Amino acid sequence: MTDHSDEPDPNARVTSPMQEFGRTEVTTGLVVLLVGLTVAYLVPALLL
């Protein structure tokens, strides 16, 4: 295996589940969820 000395330290890397999120991210997620559910269920039901 080669030594990639130019690679950043993998232990210093931060992934999404480890990062904190605030009210803005929660609100954005809920809006996206509601739009997705509307498109997936309400629009087809109205077309019947």
N, C-alpha and C positions, 0 to 999 in steps of 0.2 A: 504494500500500500504506500502511496506517495504522501509526503508531508507537504501539505498546502500551507505554507507559512503566511501567505497573503490573505488567507481566510480569517474572518473575525472569530473571536473566541465564542464557541457555541454556548458556553455557560452564561455569557453576558447577553445573549439574544433573548428578546421578550416576544412571546407569542400572544395572540389575541385573547385566549381564555385567561391569561395572567394579568391583562391590563384592566384597569378600572374603567367603568363607563358611567356617564351621568344621565341626567334627566333628558337631555337633548337626544342622545342615542336611543333611549327607551321610547321616546315619543316618535322618533323617526321609524323605529322598528314596528311600532303599533300601527302607524299610518300605512306602512308598506303591507303589513298583514291584512288590514282592513280592505285596502285596494285589491289585494290578491284574492281575498275571499269573495269580494263583490264580483270581480271578473270571473272567478271560477264557478260561483253558484248562483248569484242573483241575475246576472246577464243571461245565462242560458235558461233560467226559469222564466224570465220575461219573454223570451223568444218562443216559448211553447204555445 
